[in-house]
Amino acid sequence: MGYFRELPNVEYQSFLSDSLSSQSYLTVKNLFRRNKLRDDLQNVFTIFDKYEIVEGARPDTVAEEYYGDSELDWVVLITAGIINVRDEWPLSNRELYNYAHEIHGNNLNSVRYYRTTEVKDAEGRLILPAGKVVDGNFTIPKPDTSNEETATLNPVIGVTNWEYEVLKNNKKSSIYLLKINYLQQFLNDMRDIMVYQKSSERINDRLIRTENTRVSMPV
């Protein structure tokens, strides 16, 4: 992932058993230096394109297709607001089945909840929208009935555990990506954020050194 190249370095006191001196340091990436999309841009939809993740796609393959560079997979994740790829990226069909079977076992086809179906009257007016979560015995008065006795409808269908997992996974497939016209500005902002400001720990723009707790201060 090209993201780690963008991170600045930090020299941290060596914890290795074969360290030769209390002054030994290890140079590591500063994982605490994180970037995100600017707050003032998050709701500006004109700079994003809606993107549908296809079956089996990964962040790097999306970056290759959309930006022409697979190492910009971290840009895909940041602009899509994805932090935990394992939980927030859509699973392939095989992965989804294995996951659902592991969670639900023999209850995979059991009804998880009920939702409404659309109901309209004879003039096409909407009486009940589809998709509302209700009890299985939910009823409404039947429209366009002239019977003296009140007729009712039970406009519900059951959603199985498998269908629930499919719907949940499908929602993850729709993401928003930063338009390529704004990519370079985003990268420039990212690199500016990664520069260390002047401090006692700063060695240069891309490197700081932490305090060495193994060296005692003179009394």
C-alpha positions in Angstrom: 0.0 0.0 0.0 1.5 3.3 -1.1 0.0 5.0 1.9 2.9 3.9 4.1 5.4 5.7 1.9 3.5 8.9 2.6 3.9 8.5 6.4 6.8 10.3 8.1 9.3 8.4 10.2 10.0 8.4 13.9 13.2 7.2 15.7 12.1 5.2 18.7 14.5 3.8 21.4 15.5 0.3 20.5 13.7 -2.5 22.5 15.8 -5.3 20.8 17.7 -7.6 23.1 20.8 -7.4 21.0 20.9 -3.6 21.1 24.5 -2.5 21.7 23.8 0.8 23.4 21.2 2.7 25.3 21.5 5.3 22.6 20.4 2.8 19.9 17.2 3.8 18.0 14.9 2.1 15.5 13.4 4.1 12.6 9.8 3.2 12.1 6.8 4.7 10.4 4.7 7.0 12.5 1.3 5.2 12.3 -0.2 7.8 14.6 0.1 10.4 11.9 -3.2 9.9 10.1 -4.9 11.8 7.3 -8.6 12.1 6.4 -10.6 14.0 3.9 -11.0 17.7 4.8 -14.1 18.4 6.7 -15.2 21.2 4.4 -15.1 18.8 1.4 -16.9 15.8 2.8 -20.4 17.2 1.9 -19.4 18.7 -1.5 -20.9 16.0 -3.7 -19.8 17.6 -6.9 -16.2 16.5 -6.3 -17.1 12.8 -5.9 -18.3 10.2 -8.3 -20.6 7.3 -7.2 -18.9 4.0 -7.8 -20.2 0.5 -7.6 -17.7 -2.1 -6.4 -18.0 -5.2 -8.6 -17.8 -8.8 -7.5 -14.3 -9.7 -6.3 -12.8 -6.2 -6.6 -10.2 -5.0 -4.1 -9.2 -1.5 -3.1 -6.1 -1.8 -5.3 -8.0 -3.0 -8.3 -10.5 -0.1 -7.9 -7.6 2.3 -7.7 -6.0 0.9 -10.8 -9.3 1.2 -12.7 -10.3 4.6 -11.5 -7.0 6.4 -10.9 -4.7 4.3 -13.1 -2.5 3.4 -10.1 -3.1 0.5 -7.8 -0.9 2.0 -5.1 -3.6 4.7 -4.6 -5.8 2.1 -2.9 -5.4 4.2 0.3 -7.1 7.2 -1.5 -10.0 4.9 -2.4 -10.4 3.9 1.3 -10.0 7.4 2.7 -12.4 9.1 0.3 -14.9 6.2 0.7 -14.7 6.7 4.5 -13.6 3.1 5.1 -11.4 2.5 8.1 -11.7 -1.3 8.6 -11.5 -3.0 5.3 -12.4 -6.4 6.7 -15.7 -5.2 8.0 -16.6 -2.3 5.6 -15.5 -3.7 2.2 -18.0 -5.9 0.4 -17.3 -9.7 0.4 -17.3 -11.8 -2.7 -20.2 -14.2 -3.2 -18.1 -17.1 -1.9 -16.8 -15.1 1.1 -20.3 -13.9 1.9 -21.8 -17.4 1.9 -19.0 -18.8 4.1 -19.4 -15.9 6.5 -23.2 -16.2 6.6 -23.1 -19.9 7.1 -20.5 -19.5 9.9 -22.8 -16.9 11.7 -26.2 -18.5 11.1 -25.5 -22.2 10.5 -28.7 -24.2 9.9 -30.7 -21.1 10.4 -29.5 -19.4 7.2 -32.9 -19.7 5.6 -34.9 -18.8 8.8 -36.9 -15.6 8.8 -34.9 -12.8 10.5 -37.6 -10.1 10.2 -40.7 -9.0 8.1 -41.0 -6.1 5.8 -43.9 -4.5 4.0 -44.7 -4.8 0.3 -46.1 -1.8 -1.6 -49.8 -1.2 -1.5 -51.7 1.2 -3.8 -55.4 1.9 -4.3 -57.3 1.6 -7.5 -56.3 5.1 -8.5 -52.6 4.4 -8.1 -52.2 6.3 -4.9 -49.6 5.0 -2.5 -51.2 3.5 0.7 -48.2 1.7 2.1 -44.5 2.0 1.0 -42.4 -1.1 0.7 -39.5 -1.9 3.0 -40.9 -0.9 6.4 -39.9 -3.4 9.1 -43.1 -4.7 10.8 -44.4 -7.8 12.8 -45.3 -10.8 10.8 -49.0 -10.4 11.7 -49.1 -6.7 10.5 -52.3 -5.8 8.7 -53.9 -2.7 7.1 -57.5 -2.1 5.9 -57.9 -3.3 2.4 -58.3 -0.4 0.0 -61.2 0.0 -2.4 -63.5 -2.4 -0.5 -67.2 -1.8 -0.4 -67.9 -4.5 2.1 -69.6 -3.5 5.3 -67.2 -5.7 7.2 -63.7 -4.3 7.3 -61.4 -6.4 5.1 -57.7 -6.4 5.8 -54.5 -7.1 4.0 -51.3 -8.7 5.4 -48.8 -7.0 3.0 -45.6 -8.4 4.5 -42.9 -10.8 3.4 -40.2 -12.5 5.4 -36.5 -11.7 5.0 -34.3 -14.6 5.8 -30.9 -14.4 7.5 -29.3 -15.1 4.1 -31.2 -12.3 2.4 -30.4 -10.0 5.3 -26.6 -10.6 4.9 -26.9 -10.1 1.1 -28.7 -6.8 1.5 -26.1 -5.6 4.1 -23.3 -6.6 1.9 -24.8 -4.9 -1.2 -25.0 -1.6 0.7 -21.2 -1.7 1.1 -20.8 -1.9 -2.7 -21.9 1.7 -3.3 -19.1 4.2 -2.4 -18.1 7.7 -3.5 -14.6 8.3 -4.9 -12.8 11.6 -5.2 -12.9 12.8 -8.9 -9.5 12.5 -10.6 -9.4 16.2 -11.2 -9.1 16.8 -7.4 -6.6 14.0 -6.8 -3.4 16.0 -7.0 -4.7 18.6 -4.6 -5.7 15.9 -2.2 -2.2 14.3 -2.4 -0.6 17.7 -1.9 -2.7 18.4 1.2 -1.8 14.9 2.5 2.0 15.6 2.1 1.7 18.9 3.8 0.0 17.3 6.8 2.8 14.8 7.1 5.5 17.4 7.5 6.7 17.8 11.1 6.6 21.3 12.5 9.5 22.7 14.5 9.9 21.1 18.0 12.6 19.7 20.2 12.0 16.2 18.8 12.2 17.3 15.1 15.2 16.2 13.1 13.9 17.2 9.7 10.5 17.5 7.8 10.1 13.7 7.7 11.8 12.6 10.9 11.4 13.1 14.7 13.1 11.3 17.6 11.3 10.3 20.8 12.7 10.7 24.3 15.1 8.0 25.3 13.8 6.9 28.8 16.9 4.7 29.3 19.2 7.7 29.6 18.9 9.2 33.0 19.0 12.9 33.4 21.8 14.4 35.6 20.7 15.5 39.0 
